[in-house]
């Protein structure tokens, strides 16, 4: 018997669109680009040959169109893994739940999702301007811990090695991190040979969780120094951002293909930053559009 999704669980607007995104099932393409900044949606869509719809609701802006014959949807998520939880569940519902019957469809409609973002580099070989592909993500956010099947899709040995190294075992104040891989085929297709593939920490905030100290002292002032030196099976942590773990983790649990690529706009190791990055991220957008 098919599972029925009640009105309180799957909220559909009176016009037939999904609650937060305000997108209708027929407006969603199979290839999806996610960006954090709503303003970046227009930048991505400026490359499109045609546009069929443009929708805006809160921080969520959506444009669907075509690029060189490929139908693509670009969606802004806003900042953080909590917003990724909203966007991913609503995109999956648009693809895999019949809005008329409120039941799951008979077949899996697999989506391809690539997040284009910005990040802070953590290694000397990730200076400002570097493109980084999040081959693995370490979620500091704890989001995936609320979903069944979490252990089956995560790299548990990597997780434990990181927890032991950071001295977090038994620390009830620290959300247990999870380690998740991006889709291998997408990595090969999108990253190719001109992006650095590494391990990304998806932090639960921009300041304290990423080791930035303003007026409130940090619980562990040496956190970033430890992170920069961590090694496991030839993997090193390359960058901080705030969404890659939830995207990769939820996609894996749902049966979709997903990955994150970011441009470094600050290097935490050598204390440099580029606040004018909005003009140069267009190069990364172009690569993703060609390869998705």
Buried (B, 14 or more C-beta within 10 A) or exposed (E): EEEEBEEEEBEBBEEEBBEBBBBBBEBBBBBBBBBBBBEBBBBBBEBBEEEBBBBBBEBBBBBBBBBEEBBBBBBBBBBBBBBBBBBBBBBBBBBBBEBEEBBBEEEEBEBBBBBBBBBBBBBEEBBBBBBBBBBBBBBBBBBBBEEEEBEEBBBEEBBEBBBEBBEBEEEEEBBBBBBBBBBEEBBEBBBEEEBBBBBBBBBBEBEBBBBBEEEEEBEBEEBBEBBBEBEBEEBBBBBBBBBBBBBBBBBBBBEBBBBBBBBBBBBBBEEEEBEEBBEEBEEBBEBBBEBB
